[in-house]
Amino acid sequence: MKQLTINIKDNKYSFFLELLKSMDFVTVADSDDWFDTISENDKKAINKGIEDIENGRIHSHEDVIASAKKRISELKNSK
């Protein structure tokens, strides 16, 4: 069996969905999960982020802000 996913986000294409529903070999499943609507690259990026968190590869907000302030200061002083 082959599976085809079509994301119909605009109601003006609902006629197409109704046409598909009328075909006996088509099963239409609605999905309310936003994760199902994003690209494979986005899913991979999210899963990599989760993996990074689980493995402690993170930076605190405070560390990032301190690093940014230091870099900005260095750039200002180099002029």
mmJSON file of the N, C-alpha and C atoms, coordinates in Angstrom:
{"data_MODEL":{"atom_site":{
"group_PDB":["ATOM","ATOM","ATOM","ATOM","ATOM","ATOM","ATOM","ATOM","ATOM","ATOM","ATOM","ATOM","ATOM","ATOM","ATOM","ATOM","ATOM","ATOM","ATOM","ATOM","ATOM","ATOM","ATOM","ATOM","ATOM","ATOM","ATOM","ATOM","ATOM","ATOM","ATOM","ATOM","ATOM","ATOM","ATOM","ATOM","ATOM","ATOM","ATOM","ATOM","ATOM","ATOM","ATOM","ATOM","ATOM","ATOM","ATOM","ATOM","ATOM","ATOM","ATOM","ATOM","ATOM","ATOM","ATOM","ATOM","ATOM","ATOM","ATOM","ATOM","ATOM","ATOM","ATOM","ATOM","ATOM","ATOM","ATOM","ATOM","ATOM","ATOM","ATOM","ATOM","ATOM","ATOM","ATOM","ATOM","ATOM","ATOM","ATOM","ATOM","ATOM","ATOM","ATOM","ATOM","ATOM","ATOM","ATOM","ATOM","ATOM","ATOM","ATOM","ATOM","ATOM","ATOM","ATOM","ATOM","ATOM","ATOM","ATOM","ATOM","ATOM","ATOM","ATOM","ATOM","ATOM","ATOM","ATOM","ATOM","ATOM","ATOM","ATOM","ATOM","ATOM","ATOM","ATOM","ATOM","ATOM","ATOM","ATOM","ATOM","ATOM","ATOM","ATOM","ATOM","ATOM","ATOM","ATOM","ATOM","ATOM","ATOM","ATOM","ATOM","ATOM","ATOM","ATOM","ATOM","ATOM","ATOM","ATOM","ATOM","ATOM","ATOM","ATOM","ATOM","ATOM","ATOM","ATOM","ATOM","ATOM","ATOM","ATOM","ATOM","ATOM","ATOM","ATOM","ATOM","ATOM","ATOM","ATOM","ATOM","ATOM","ATOM","ATOM","ATOM","ATOM","ATOM","ATOM","ATOM","ATOM","ATOM","ATOM","ATOM","ATOM","ATOM","ATOM","ATOM","ATOM","ATOM","ATOM","ATOM","ATOM","ATOM","ATOM","ATOM","ATOM","ATOM","ATOM","ATOM","ATOM","ATOM","ATOM","ATOM","ATOM","ATOM","ATOM","ATOM","ATOM","ATOM","ATOM","ATOM","ATOM","ATOM","ATOM","ATOM","ATOM","ATOM","ATOM","ATOM","ATOM","ATOM","ATOM","ATOM","ATOM","ATOM","ATOM","ATOM","ATOM","ATOM","ATOM","ATOM","ATOM","ATOM","ATOM","ATOM","ATOM","ATOM","ATOM","ATOM","ATOM","ATOM","ATOM","ATOM","ATOM","ATOM","ATOM","ATOM","ATOM"],
"id":[1,2,3,4,5,6,7,8,9,10,11,12,13,14,15,16,17,18,19,20,21,22,23,24,25,26,27,28,29,30,31,32,33,34,35,36,37,38,39,40,41,42,43,44,45,46,47,48,49,50,51,52,53,54,55,56,57,58,59,60,61,62,63,64,65,66,67,68,69,70,71,72,73,74,75,76,77,78,79,80,81,82,83,84,85,86,87,88,89,90,91,92,93,94,95,96,97,98,99,100,101,102,103,104,105,106,107,108,109,110,111,112,113,114,115,116,117,118,119,120,121,122,123,124,125,126,127,128,129,130,131,132,133,134,135,136,137,138,139,140,141,142,143,144,145,146,147,148,149,150,151,152,153,154,155,156,157,158,159,160,161,162,163,164,165,166,167,168,169,170,171,172,173,174,175,176,177,178,179,180,181,182,183,184,185,186,187,188,189,190,191,192,193,194,195,196,197,198,199,200,201,202,203,204,205,206,207,208,209,210,211,212,213,214,215,216,217,218,219,220,221,222,223,224,225,226,227,228,229,230,231,232,233,234,235,236,237],
"type_symbol":["N","C","C","N","C","C","N","C","C","N","C","C","N","C","C","N","C","C","N","C","C","N","C","C","N","C","C","N","C","C","N","C","C","N","C","C","N","C","C","N","C","C","N","C","C","N","C","C","N","C","C","N","C","C","N","C","C","N","C","C","N","C","C","N","C","C","N","C","C","N","C","C","N","C","C","N","C","C","N","C","C","N","C","C","N","C","C","N","C","C","N","C","C","N","C","C","N","C","C","N","C","C","N","C","C","N","C","C","N","C","C","N","C","C","N","C","C","N","C","C","N","C","C","N","C","C","N","C","C","N","C","C","N","C","C","N","C","C","N","C","C","N","C","C","N","C","C","N","C","C","N","C","C","N","C","C","N","C","C","N","C","C","N","C","C","N","C","C","N","C","C","N","C","C","N","C","C","N","C","C","N","C","C","N","C","C","N","C","C","N","C","C","N","C","C","N","C","C","N","C","C","N","C","C","N","C","C","N","C","C","N","C","C","N","C","C","N","C","C","N","C","C","N","C","C","N","C","C","N","C","C","N","C","C","N","C","C"],
"label_atom_id":["N","CA","C","N","CA","C","N","CA","C","N","CA","C","N","CA","C","N","CA","C","N","CA","C","N","CA","C","N","CA","C","N","CA","C","N","CA","C","N","CA","C","N","CA","C","N","CA","C","N","CA","C","N","CA","C","N","CA","C","N","CA","C","N","CA","C","N","CA","C","N","CA","C","N","CA","C","N","CA","C","N","CA","C","N","CA","C","N","CA","C","N","CA","C","N","CA","C","N","CA","C","N","CA","C","N","CA","C","N","CA","C","N","CA","C","N","CA","C","N","CA","C","N","CA","C","N","CA","C","N","CA","C","N","CA","C","N","CA","C","N","CA","C","N","CA","C","N","CA","C","N","CA","C","N","CA","C","N","CA","C","N","CA","C","N","CA","C","N","CA","C","N","CA","C","N","CA","C","N","CA","C","N","CA","C","N","CA","C","N","CA","C","N","CA","C","N","CA","C","N","CA","C","N","CA","C","N","CA","C","N","CA","C","N","CA","C","N","CA","C","N","CA","C","N","CA","C","N","CA","C","N","CA","C","N","CA","C","N","CA","C","N","CA","C","N","CA","C","N","CA","C","N","CA","C","N","CA","C","N","CA","C","N","CA","C","N","CA","C","N","CA","C","N","CA","C"],
"label_alt_id":[null,null,null,null,null,null,null,null,null,null,null,null,null,null,null,null,null,null,null,null,null,null,null,null,null,null,null,null,null,null,null,null,null,null,null,null,null,null,null,null,null,null,null,null,null,null,null,null,null,null,null,null,null,null,null,null,null,null,null,null,null,null,null,null,null,null,null,null,null,null,null,null,null,null,null,null,null,null,null,null,null,null,null,null,null,null,null,null,null,null,null,null,null,null,null,null,null,null,null,null,null,null,null,null,null,null,null,null,null,null,null,null,null,null,null,null,null,null,null,null,null,null,null,null,null,null,null,null,null,null,null,null,null,null,null,null,null,null,null,null,null,null,null,null,null,null,null,null,null,null,null,null,null,null,null,null,null,null,null,null,null,null,null,null,null,null,null,null,null,null,null,null,null,null,null,null,null,null,null,null,null,null,null,null,null,null,null,null,null,null,null,null,null,null,null,null,null,null,null,null,null,null,null,null,null,null,null,null,null,null,null,null,null,null,null,null,null,null,null,null,null,null,null,null,null,null,null,null,null,null,null,null,null,null,null,null,null],
"label_comp_id":["MET","MET","MET","LYS","LYS","LYS","GLN","GLN","GLN","LEU","LEU","LEU","THR","THR","THR","ILE","ILE","ILE","ASN","ASN","ASN","ILE","ILE","ILE","LYS","LYS","LYS","ASP","ASP","ASP","ASN","ASN","ASN","LYS","LYS","LYS","TYR","TYR","TYR","SER","SER","SER","PHE","PHE","PHE","PHE","PHE","PHE","LEU","LEU","LEU","GLU","GLU","GLU","LEU","LEU","LEU","LEU","LEU","LEU","LYS","LYS","LYS","SER","SER","SER","MET","MET","MET","ASP","ASP","ASP","PHE","PHE","PHE","VAL","VAL","VAL","THR","THR","THR","VAL","VAL","VAL","ALA","ALA","ALA","ASP","ASP","ASP","SER","SER","SER","ASP","ASP","ASP","ASP","ASP","ASP","TRP","TRP","TRP","PHE","PHE","PHE","ASP","ASP","ASP","THR","THR","THR","ILE","ILE","ILE","SER","SER","SER","GLU","GLU","GLU","ASN","ASN","ASN","ASP","ASP","ASP","LYS","LYS","LYS","LYS","LYS","LYS","ALA","ALA","ALA","ILE","ILE","ILE","ASN","ASN","ASN","LYS","LYS","LYS","GLY","GLY","GLY","ILE","ILE","ILE","GLU","GLU","GLU","ASP","ASP","ASP","ILE","ILE","ILE","GLU","GLU","GLU","ASN","ASN","ASN","GLY","GLY","GLY","ARG","ARG","ARG","ILE","ILE","ILE","HIS","HIS","HIS","SER","SER","SER","HIS","HIS","HIS","GLU","GLU","GLU","ASP","ASP","ASP","VAL","VAL","VAL","ILE","ILE","ILE","ALA","ALA","ALA","SER","SER","SER","ALA","ALA","ALA","LYS","LYS","LYS","LYS","LYS","LYS","ARG","ARG","ARG","ILE","ILE","ILE","SER","SER","SER","GLU","GLU","GLU","LEU","LEU","LEU","LYS","LYS","LYS","ASN","ASN","ASN","SER","SER","SER","LYS","LYS","LYS"],
"label_asym_id":["A","A","A","A","A","A","A","A","A","A","A","A","A","A","A","A","A","A","A","A","A","A","A","A","A","A","A","A","A","A","A","A","A","A","A","A","A","A","A","A","A","A","A","A","A","A","A","A","A","A","A","A","A","A","A","A","A","A","A","A","A","A","A","A","A","A","A","A","A","A","A","A","A","A","A","A","A","A","A","A","A","A","A","A","A","A","A","A","A","A","A","A","A","A","A","A","A","A","A","A","A","A","A","A","A","A","A","A","A","A","A","A","A","A","A","A","A","A","A","A","A","A","A","A","A","A","A","A","A","A","A","A","A","A","A","A","A","A","A","A","A","A","A","A","A","A","A","A","A","A","A","A","A","A","A","A","A","A","A","A","A","A","A","A","A","A","A","A","A","A","A","A","A","A","A","A","A","A","A","A","A","A","A","A","A","A","A","A","A","A","A","A","A","A","A","A","A","A","A","A","A","A","A","A","A","A","A","A","A","A","A","A","A","A","A","A","A","A","A","A","A","A","A","A","A","A","A","A","A","A","A","A","A","A","A","A","A"],
"label_entity_id":["1","1","1","1","1","1","1","1","1","1","1","1","1","1","1","1","1","1","1","1","1","1","1","1","1","1","1","1","1","1","1","1","1","1","1","1","1","1","1","1","1","1","1","1","1","1","1","1","1","1","1","1","1","1","1","1","1","1","1","1","1","1","1","1","1","1","1","1","1","1","1","1","1","1","1","1","1","1","1","1","1","1","1","1","1","1","1","1","1","1","1","1","1","1","1","1","1","1","1","1","1","1","1","1","1","1","1","1","1","1","1","1","1","1","1","1","1","1","1","1","1","1","1","1","1","1","1","1","1","1","1","1","1","1","1","1","1","1","1","1","1","1","1","1","1","1","1","1","1","1","1","1","1","1","1","1","1","1","1","1","1","1","1","1","1","1","1","1","1","1","1","1","1","1","1","1","1","1","1","1","1","1","1","1","1","1","1","1","1","1","1","1","1","1","1","1","1","1","1","1","1","1","1","1","1","1","1","1","1","1","1","1","1","1","1","1","1","1","1","1","1","1","1","1","1","1","1","1","1","1","1","1","1","1","1","1","1"],
"label_seq_id":[1,1,1,2,2,2,3,3,3,4,4,4,5,5,5,6,6,6,7,7,7,8,8,8,9,9,9,10,10,10,11,11,11,12,12,12,13,13,13,14,14,14,15,15,15,16,16,16,17,17,17,18,18,18,19,19,19,20,20,20,21,21,21,22,22,22,23,23,23,24,24,24,25,25,25,26,26,26,27,27,27,28,28,28,29,29,29,30,30,30,31,31,31,32,32,32,33,33,33,34,34,34,35,35,35,36,36,36,37,37,37,38,38,38,39,39,39,40,40,40,41,41,41,42,42,42,43,43,43,44,44,44,45,45,45,46,46,46,47,47,47,48,48,48,49,49,49,50,50,50,51,51,51,52,52,52,53,53,53,54,54,54,55,55,55,56,56,56,57,57,57,58,58,58,59,59,59,60,60,60,61,61,61,62,62,62,63,63,63,64,64,64,65,65,65,66,66,66,67,67,67,68,68,68,69,69,69,70,70,70,71,71,71,72,72,72,73,73,73,74,74,74,75,75,75,76,76,76,77,77,77,78,78,78,79,79,79],
"pdbx_PDB_ins_code":[null,null,null,null,null,null,null,null,null,null,null,null,null,null,null,null,null,null,null,null,null,null,null,null,null,null,null,null,null,null,null,null,null,null,null,null,null,null,null,null,null,null,null,null,null,null,null,null,null,null,null,null,null,null,null,null,null,null,null,null,null,null,null,null,null,null,null,null,null,null,null,null,null,null,null,null,null,null,null,null,null,null,null,null,null,null,null,null,null,null,null,null,null,null,null,null,null,null,null,null,null,null,null,null,null,null,null,null,null,null,null,null,null,null,null,null,null,null,null,null,null,null,null,null,null,null,null,null,null,null,null,null,null,null,null,null,null,null,null,null,null,null,null,null,null,null,null,null,null,null,null,null,null,null,null,null,null,null,null,null,null,null,null,null,null,null,null,null,null,null,null,null,null,null,null,null,null,null,null,null,null,null,null,null,null,null,null,null,null,null,null,null,null,null,null,null,null,null,null,null,null,null,null,null,null,null,null,null,null,null,null,null,null,null,null,null,null,null,null,null,null,null,null,null,null,null,null,null,null,null,null,null,null,null,null,null,null],
"Cartn_x":[0.841,0.0,0.881,0.544,1.25,0.46,1.181,0.534,0.94,-0.023,0.205,-0.323,0.488,0.066,-0.096,-1.26,-1.542,-1.982,-1.271,-1.64,-2.495,-3.76,-4.675,-4.952,-4.348,-4.449,-5.457,-5.898,-6.795,-8.129,-9.214,-10.533,-10.903,-10.226,-10.582,-10.236,-9.438,-9.102,-9.923,-10.908,-11.71,-12.449,-12.768,-13.418,-12.542,-11.228,-10.287,-10.341,-10.411,-10.505,-11.801,-12.896,-14.181,-14.128,-13.454,-13.298,-12.522,-11.439,-10.652,-11.476,-12.258,-13.091,-14.092,-14.519,-15.521,-14.944,-13.636,-12.993,-12.88,-13.31,-13.367,-11.996,-10.945,-9.606,-8.824,-9.482,-8.819,-9.366,-8.458,-8.836,-8.298,-9.149,-8.752,-8.71,-7.579,-7.411,-7.035,-7.814,-7.486,-6.459,-5.572,-4.546,-4.544,-4.673,-4.625,-3.249,-2.321,-0.99,-0.116,0.34,1.137,2.41,2.929,4.158,3.979,2.771,2.496,2.485,2.423,2.289,3.606,4.681,5.951,6.825,7.838,8.709,9.589,10.12,11.026,12.27,12.779,13.946,13.63,12.434,12.04,11.915,11.349,11.213,12.587,13.53,14.892,15.548,15.347,15.947,15.371,14.074,13.433,13.941,14.001,14.474,15.934,16.75,18.152,18.223,17.383,17.341,16.956,15.984,15.58,16.731,17.412,18.572,19.672,19.924,20.926,20.572,19.314,18.875,19.078,18.655,18.777,20.228,21.161,22.581,23.37,22.66,23.315,24.033,23.786,24.428,23.556,23.601,22.754,23.554,23.018,23.583,22.456,22.74,21.711,21.468,20.312,19.964,20.976,21.323,22.267,23.627,24.104,25.395,25.358,24.262,24.143,24.111,23.348,23.266,24.635,25.323,26.651,27.622,27.578,28.448,28.135,26.859,26.459,26.896,26.706,27.125,28.634,29.377,30.834,31.245,30.633,30.972,30.62,29.462,29.058,30.057,30.456,31.425,32.749,33.21,34.453,34.352,33.217,33.027,33.014,32.385,32.338,33.745,34.52,35.857,36.879,36.555,37.515,37.422,36.468,36.304,37.229],
"Cartn_y":[-1.184,0.0,1.24,2.214,3.488,4.514,5.467,6.526,7.869,8.743,10.083,11.068,12.041,13.075,14.378,14.98,16.266,17.213,18.306,19.31,20.375,20.399,21.388,22.406,23.581,24.598,25.685,25.692,26.747,26.122,26.673,26.119,26.159,27.002,27.064,25.779,24.906,23.62,22.479,22.797,21.756,20.897,21.462,20.664,19.479,19.704,18.645,17.533,17.926,16.955,16.15,16.819,16.121,15.139,15.525,14.626,13.381,13.572,12.431,11.518,12.114,11.325,10.456,10.901,10.157,8.916,8.792,7.642,6.496,5.317,4.184,3.681,4.008,3.537,4.559,5.66,6.73,6.771,6.84,7.037,8.396,9.206,10.55,10.581,10.983,11.103,12.541,13.16,14.515,14.441,15.403,15.457,16.839,16.877,18.147,18.392,17.473,17.607,18.417,19.573,20.46,19.777,18.84,18.153,17.386,16.916,16.177,17.083,18.38,19.305,19.956,19.705,20.36,19.45,20.029,19.275,18.281,17.328,16.347,17.031,18.06,18.792,19.459,20.05,20.678,19.63,18.474,17.401,16.935,16.795,16.381,17.418,18.694,19.756,19.745,19.564,19.499,18.298,17.147,15.938,16.06,16.735,16.964,17.862,18.875,19.747,18.992,18.114,17.29,16.398,15.808,14.959,15.769,16.978,17.846,18.128,18.432,18.697,17.465,16.314,15.067,14.718,15.149,14.847,16.003,17.018,18.11,19.106,19.053,19.996,21.252,22.04,23.229,24.405,25.612,26.826,27.563,28.041,28.768,30.126,30.662,31.989,33.018,32.898,33.834,33.791,32.586,32.448,33.066,32.863,33.412,34.932,35.496,36.952,37.524,36.898,37.374,37.321,36.259,36.126,37.191,37.447,38.46,39.849,40.149,41.461,41.635,40.585,40.653,40.896,40.184,40.337,41.734,42.251,43.602,44.628,44.454,45.355,45.319,44.128,43.966,44.648,44.519,45.142,46.669,47.176,48.615,49.171,48.452,48.904,48.757,47.943,47.73,48.818,49.717,50.788,51.927],
"Cartn_z":[0.0,0.0,0.0,-0.776,-0.841,-0.048,0.517,1.277,0.702,0.574,0.059,1.081,1.435,2.37,1.612,1.766,1.147,2.251,2.396,3.392,2.712,3.072,2.512,3.61,3.48,4.517,4.167,2.946,2.495,2.105,2.599,2.315,0.84,0.055,-1.357,-2.087,-1.469,-2.06,-1.47,-0.678,-0.035,-1.061,-2.239,-3.287,-3.68,-3.69,-4.042,-2.998,-1.746,-0.661,-0.784,-1.09,-1.248,-2.421,-3.497,-4.637,-4.221,-3.487,-3.014,-2.115,-1.23,-0.315,-1.071,-2.244,-3.009,-3.686,-3.731,-4.379,-3.384,-3.807,-2.882,-2.443,-3.149,-2.786,-1.962,-1.59,-0.84,0.578,1.534,2.923,3.346,3.897,4.312,5.841,6.371,7.821,8.137,8.996,9.429,10.544,10.548,11.577,12.204,13.513,14.223,14.833,14.61,15.185,14.239,14.666,13.825,13.347,14.133,13.762,12.456,12.204,10.97,9.743,9.955,8.829,8.416,9.164,8.852,7.988,7.386,6.484,7.253,6.527,7.129,7.692,7.012,7.519,8.847,8.966,10.226,11.335,11.005,11.996,12.47,11.525,11.892,12.8,12.497,13.305,14.718,14.833,16.151,16.924,16.265,16.946,17.353,16.545,16.917,18.15,18.202,19.371,20.628,20.516,21.661,22.098,21.124,21.429,22.116,21.631,22.251,23.711,23.968,25.342,26.207,25.704,26.472,26.773,25.916,26.104,26.707,27.201,27.902,27.018,25.725,24.809,24.705,25.778,25.854,26.408,26.231,26.803,27.519,28.716,29.449,28.801,29.043,28.546,29.051,30.308,30.916,30.217,29.903,29.212,27.814,27.121,25.765,25.817,26.746,26.881,27.245,28.182,28.587,27.416,26.649,25.491,24.438,24.212,23.225,23.68,24.96,25.474,25.343,25.647,25.537,24.088,23.173,21.749,21.248,21.646,21.251,21.777,23.026,23.631,22.868,22.531,21.772,20.405,19.758,18.448,18.563,19.601,19.806,20.06,20.854,21.21,20.067,19.089,18.006,16.928,17.051,16.04,16.285],
"occupancy":[1.0,1.0,1.0,1.0,1.0,1.0,1.0,1.0,1.0,1.0,1.0,1.0,1.0,1.0,1.0,1.0,1.0,1.0,1.0,1.0,1.0,1.0,1.0,1.0,1.0,1.0,1.0,1.0,1.0,1.0,1.0,1.0,1.0,1.0,1.0,1.0,1.0,1.0,1.0,1.0,1.0,1.0,1.0,1.0,1.0,1.0,1.0,1.0,1.0,1.0,1.0,1.0,1.0,1.0,1.0,1.0,1.0,1.0,1.0,1.0,1.0,1.0,1.0,1.0,1.0,1.0,1.0,1.0,1.0,1.0,1.0,1.0,1.0,1.0,1.0,1.0,1.0,1.0,1.0,1.0,1.0,1.0,1.0,1.0,1.0,1.0,1.0,1.0,1.0,1.0,1.0,1.0,1.0,1.0,1.0,1.0,1.0,1.0,1.0,1.0,1.0,1.0,1.0,1.0,1.0,1.0,1.0,1.0,1.0,1.0,1.0,1.0,1.0,1.0,1.0,1.0,1.0,1.0,1.0,1.0,1.0,1.0,1.0,1.0,1.0,1.0,1.0,1.0,1.0,1.0,1.0,1.0,1.0,1.0,1.0,1.0,1.0,1.0,1.0,1.0,1.0,1.0,1.0,1.0,1.0,1.0,1.0,1.0,1.0,1.0,1.0,1.0,1.0,1.0,1.0,1.0,1.0,1.0,1.0,1.0,1.0,1.0,1.0,1.0,1.0,1.0,1.0,1.0,1.0,1.0,1.0,1.0,1.0,1.0,1.0,1.0,1.0,1.0,1.0,1.0,1.0,1.0,1.0,1.0,1.0,1.0,1.0,1.0,1.0,1.0,1.0,1.0,1.0,1.0,1.0,1.0,1.0,1.0,1.0,1.0,1.0,1.0,1.0,1.0,1.0,1.0,1.0,1.0,1.0,1.0,1.0,1.0,1.0,1.0,1.0,1.0,1.0,1.0,1.0,1.0,1.0,1.0,1.0,1.0,1.0,1.0,1.0,1.0,1.0,1.0,1.0,1.0,1.0,1.0,1.0,1.0,1.0],
"B_iso_or_equiv":[0.0,0.0,0.0,0.0,0.0,0.0,0.0,0.0,0.0,0.0,0.0,0.0,0.0,0.0,0.0,0.0,0.0,0.0,0.0,0.0,0.0,0.0,0.0,0.0,0.0,0.0,0.0,0.0,0.0,0.0,0.0,0.0,0.0,0.0,0.0,0.0,0.0,0.0,0.0,0.0,0.0,0.0,0.0,0.0,0.0,0.0,0.0,0.0,0.0,0.0,0.0,0.0,0.0,0.0,0.0,0.0,0.0,0.0,0.0,0.0,0.0,0.0,0.0,0.0,0.0,0.0,0.0,0.0,0.0,0.0,0.0,0.0,0.0,0.0,0.0,0.0,0.0,0.0,0.0,0.0,0.0,0.0,0.0,0.0,0.0,0.0,0.0,0.0,0.0,0.0,0.0,0.0,0.0,0.0,0.0,0.0,0.0,0.0,0.0,0.0,0.0,0.0,0.0,0.0,0.0,0.0,0.0,0.0,0.0,0.0,0.0,0.0,0.0,0.0,0.0,0.0,0.0,0.0,0.0,0.0,0.0,0.0,0.0,0.0,0.0,0.0,0.0,0.0,0.0,0.0,0.0,0.0,0.0,0.0,0.0,0.0,0.0,0.0,0.0,0.0,0.0,0.0,0.0,0.0,0.0,0.0,0.0,0.0,0.0,0.0,0.0,0.0,0.0,0.0,0.0,0.0,0.0,0.0,0.0,0.0,0.0,0.0,0.0,0.0,0.0,0.0,0.0,0.0,0.0,0.0,0.0,0.0,0.0,0.0,0.0,0.0,0.0,0.0,0.0,0.0,0.0,0.0,0.0,0.0,0.0,0.0,0.0,0.0,0.0,0.0,0.0,0.0,0.0,0.0,0.0,0.0,0.0,0.0,0.0,0.0,0.0,0.0,0.0,0.0,0.0,0.0,0.0,0.0,0.0,0.0,0.0,0.0,0.0,0.0,0.0,0.0,0.0,0.0,0.0,0.0,0.0,0.0,0.0,0.0,0.0,0.0,0.0,0.0,0.0,0.0,0.0,0.0,0.0,0.0,0.0,0.0,0.0],
"pdbx_formal_charge":[null,null,null,null,null,null,null,null,null,null,null,null,null,null,null,null,null,null,null,null,null,null,null,null,null,null,null,null,null,null,null,null,null,null,null,null,null,null,null,null,null,null,null,null,null,null,null,null,null,null,null,null,null,null,null,null,null,null,null,null,null,null,null,null,null,null,null,null,null,null,null,null,null,null,null,null,null,null,null,null,null,null,null,null,null,null,null,null,null,null,null,null,null,null,null,null,null,null,null,null,null,null,null,null,null,null,null,null,null,null,null,null,null,null,null,null,null,null,null,null,null,null,null,null,null,null,null,null,null,null,null,null,null,null,null,null,null,null,null,null,null,null,null,null,null,null,null,null,null,null,null,null,null,null,null,null,null,null,null,null,null,null,null,null,null,null,null,null,null,null,null,null,null,null,null,null,null,null,null,null,null,null,null,null,null,null,null,null,null,null,null,null,null,null,null,null,null,null,null,null,null,null,null,null,null,null,null,null,null,null,null,null,null,null,null,null,null,null,null,null,null,null,null,null,null,null,null,null,null,null,null,null,null,null,null,null,null],
"auth_seq_id":[1,1,1,2,2,2,3,3,3,4,4,4,5,5,5,6,6,6,7,7,7,8,8,8,9,9,9,10,10,10,11,11,11,12,12,12,13,13,13,14,14,14,15,15,15,16,16,16,17,17,17,18,18,18,19,19,19,20,20,20,21,21,21,22,22,22,23,23,23,24,24,24,25,25,25,26,26,26,27,27,27,28,28,28,29,29,29,30,30,30,31,31,31,32,32,32,33,33,33,34,34,34,35,35,35,36,36,36,37,37,37,38,38,38,39,39,39,40,40,40,41,41,41,42,42,42,43,43,43,44,44,44,45,45,45,46,46,46,47,47,47,48,48,48,49,49,49,50,50,50,51,51,51,52,52,52,53,53,53,54,54,54,55,55,55,56,56,56,57,57,57,58,58,58,59,59,59,60,60,60,61,61,61,62,62,62,63,63,63,64,64,64,65,65,65,66,66,66,67,67,67,68,68,68,69,69,69,70,70,70,71,71,71,72,72,72,73,73,73,74,74,74,75,75,75,76,76,76,77,77,77,78,78,78,79,79,79],
"auth_comp_id":["MET","MET","MET","LYS","LYS","LYS","GLN","GLN","GLN","LEU","LEU","LEU","THR","THR","THR","ILE","ILE","ILE","ASN","ASN","ASN","ILE","ILE","ILE","LYS","LYS","LYS","ASP","ASP","ASP","ASN","ASN","ASN","LYS","LYS","LYS","TYR","TYR","TYR","SER","SER","SER","PHE","PHE","PHE","PHE","PHE","PHE","LEU","LEU","LEU","GLU","GLU","GLU","LEU","LEU","LEU","LEU","LEU","LEU","LYS","LYS","LYS","SER","SER","SER","MET","MET","MET","ASP","ASP","ASP","PHE","PHE","PHE","VAL","VAL","VAL","THR","THR","THR","VAL","VAL","VAL","ALA","ALA","ALA","ASP","ASP","ASP","SER","SER","SER","ASP","ASP","ASP","ASP","ASP","ASP","TRP","TRP","TRP","PHE","PHE","PHE","ASP","ASP","ASP","THR","THR","THR","ILE","ILE","ILE","SER","SER","SER","GLU","GLU","GLU","ASN","ASN","ASN","ASP","ASP","ASP","LYS","LYS","LYS","LYS","LYS","LYS","ALA","ALA","ALA","ILE","ILE","ILE","ASN","ASN","ASN","LYS","LYS","LYS","GLY","GLY","GLY","ILE","ILE","ILE","GLU","GLU","GLU","ASP","ASP","ASP","ILE","ILE","ILE","GLU","GLU","GLU","ASN","ASN","ASN","GLY","GLY","GLY","ARG","ARG","ARG","ILE","ILE","ILE","HIS","HIS","HIS","SER","SER","SER","HIS","HIS","HIS","GLU","GLU","GLU","ASP","ASP","ASP","VAL","VAL","VAL","ILE","ILE","ILE","ALA","ALA","ALA","SER","SER","SER","ALA","ALA","ALA","LYS","LYS","LYS","LYS","LYS","LYS","ARG","ARG","ARG","ILE","ILE","ILE","SER","SER","SER","GLU","GLU","GLU","LEU","LEU","LEU","LYS","LYS","LYS","ASN","ASN","ASN","SER","SER","SER","LYS","LYS","LYS"],
"auth_asym_id":["A","A","A","A","A","A","A","A","A","A","A","A","A","A","A","A","A","A","A","A","A","A","A","A","A","A","A","A","A","A","A","A","A","A","A","A","A","A","A","A","A","A","A","A","A","A","A","A","A","A","A","A","A","A","A","A","A","A","A","A","A","A","A","A","A","A","A","A","A","A","A","A","A","A","A","A","A","A","A","A","A","A","A","A","A","A","A","A","A","A","A","A","A","A","A","A","A","A","A","A","A","A","A","A","A","A","A","A","A","A","A","A","A","A","A","A","A","A","A","A","A","A","A","A","A","A","A","A","A","A","A","A","A","A","A","A","A","A","A","A","A","A","A","A","A","A","A","A","A","A","A","A","A","A","A","A","A","A","A","A","A","A","A","A","A","A","A","A","A","A","A","A","A","A","A","A","A","A","A","A","A","A","A","A","A","A","A","A","A","A","A","A","A","A","A","A","A","A","A","A","A","A","A","A","A","A","A","A","A","A","A","A","A","A","A","A","A","A","A","A","A","A","A","A","A","A","A","A","A","A","A","A","A","A","A","A","A"],
"auth_atom_id":["N","CA","C","N","CA","C","N","CA","C","N","CA","C","N","CA","C","N","CA","C","N","CA","C","N","CA","C","N","CA","C","N","CA","C","N","CA","C","N","CA","C","N","CA","C","N","CA","C","N","CA","C","N","CA","C","N","CA","C","N","CA","C","N","CA","C","N","CA","C","N","CA","C","N","CA","C","N","CA","C","N","CA","C","N","CA","C","N","CA","C","N","CA","C","N","CA","C","N","CA","C","N","CA","C","N","CA","C","N","CA","C","N","CA","C","N","CA","C","N","CA","C","N","CA","C","N","CA","C","N","CA","C","N","CA","C","N","CA","C","N","CA","C","N","CA","C","N","CA","C","N","CA","C","N","CA","C","N","CA","C","N","CA","C","N","CA","C","N","CA","C","N","CA","C","N","CA","C","N","CA","C","N","CA","C","N","CA","C","N","CA","C","N","CA","C","N","CA","C","N","CA","C","N","CA","C","N","CA","C","N","CA","C","N","CA","C","N","CA","C","N","CA","C","N","CA","C","N","CA","C","N","CA","C","N","CA","C","N","CA","C","N","CA","C","N","CA","C","N","CA","C","N","CA","C","N","CA","C","N","CA","C","N","CA","C","N","CA","C","N","CA","C","N","CA","C"],
"pdbx_PDB_model_num":[1,1,1,1,1,1,1,1,1,1,1,1,1,1,1,1,1,1,1,1,1,1,1,1,1,1,1,1,1,1,1,1,1,1,1,1,1,1,1,1,1,1,1,1,1,1,1,1,1,1,1,1,1,1,1,1,1,1,1,1,1,1,1,1,1,1,1,1,1,1,1,1,1,1,1,1,1,1,1,1,1,1,1,1,1,1,1,1,1,1,1,1,1,1,1,1,1,1,1,1,1,1,1,1,1,1,1,1,1,1,1,1,1,1,1,1,1,1,1,1,1,1,1,1,1,1,1,1,1,1,1,1,1,1,1,1,1,1,1,1,1,1,1,1,1,1,1,1,1,1,1,1,1,1,1,1,1,1,1,1,1,1,1,1,1,1,1,1,1,1,1,1,1,1,1,1,1,1,1,1,1,1,1,1,1,1,1,1,1,1,1,1,1,1,1,1,1,1,1,1,1,1,1,1,1,1,1,1,1,1,1,1,1,1,1,1,1,1,1,1,1,1,1,1,1,1,1,1,1,1,1,1,1,1,1,1,1]
}}}
